[in-house]
């Protein structure tokens, strides 16, 4: 279940679970979901033709990475050179 008392600030990229749903916070905001991790990837970018890389019904697999790998991905995202891996199921 969602938290009884939502957090005032949840950082961008936080991955949360609320009920049977998983969500990624696209920007710093308040929120009441239980945070289970964080992603360095920008999941939403209004400057792109398609602001969100995923569509309703898509499945996203989260892969745990160490701090060094996380930091490397974060740098690549900031320099706009990181590419998400995708596949059709």
Buried (B, 14 or more C-beta within 10 A) or exposed (E): EBEEEEBEEBEBBBBBBBEEEEEBBBEEBEBBBEBEBBBBEBBBEEEEEEEBBBEEEEEEEEEEBEEEEBEBBBEBBEEEEBEEEEEEE
